[in-house]
Amino acid sequence: MTTTAEKKTYRVPFVERTEMQTLVLERGHAKLLMPLGPNANHVDVMYMGAFTVLAEATAANPGISILDTAKYFPIVKDIAVDFHRMAASDVTAEYRLDEEQIAALLADLERKGSAGYLAKIPMHDADGTLVATGKVTIKLLSHHWDK
């Protein structure tokens, strides 16, 4: 049984198979890298699904980092990726919740058992070119949330 002092780690084997790397993971902040190698499509550019996984993980991790995961969990409510240009290299993405957003999310969780935010995730190739933008709605819910 998990106590409130223990932090649950969320693992998704599908995501792990992409070999995505965490560059930064701090309170309310994540920067991730999606390697081209295992995620290249038939013309040696980043597979569109890899952008989706990168956007989802980059958006969710800042929320997870502020949670008492013995009490709360994250889900993706909605996701869209706007593709701007092909990426023939690794791709990075970064997202940060500021302290004001974090305080509001934690207050909502405590008051009503749920909270949410919309993350806009710019994704850049190795040259710094914007190749895609993710829009991800993250919902944070109490384990006692009434479905």
MOWOLIN-V416313 format. One record per pair of residues at least 12 apart in sequence whose C-alpha atoms are under 6 Angstrom apart, sorted by the first residue. I is the first residue (numbers start at 1). J is the second residue. Records with the same first field share a line. If there is no record, write none. Layout:
I = J + J
This chain:
4 = 70
7 = 69
8 = 69
20 = 33 + 34
21 = 33
27 = 65
28 = 62 + 65 + 96 + 97
29 = 62 + 95 + 96
30 = 58 + 62 + 94 + 95
31 = 93 + 94
32 = 92 + 93
33 = 91 + 92
34 = 90 + 91
35 = 90
36 = 89 + 90
45 = 87 + 88
46 = 87
55 = 134
59 = 119
71 = 142 + 143
72 = 141 + 142 + 143
73 = 140 + 141
74 = 139 + 140
75 = 138 + 139
76 = 138
77 = 137 + 138
78 = 136 + 137
79 = 135 + 136
80 = 134 + 135
81 = 133 + 134
82 = 132 + 133
83 = 132
84 = 131 + 132
85 = 131
87 = 125
89 = 125 + 126
90 = 125 + 126
91 = 124 + 125
92 = 123 + 124
93 = 122 + 123
113 = 141 + 142
114 = 140 + 141
115 = 139 + 140
116 = 138 + 139 + 140
117 = 137 + 138
118 = 136 + 137
119 = 135 + 136
120 = 134 + 135
121 = 133 + 134
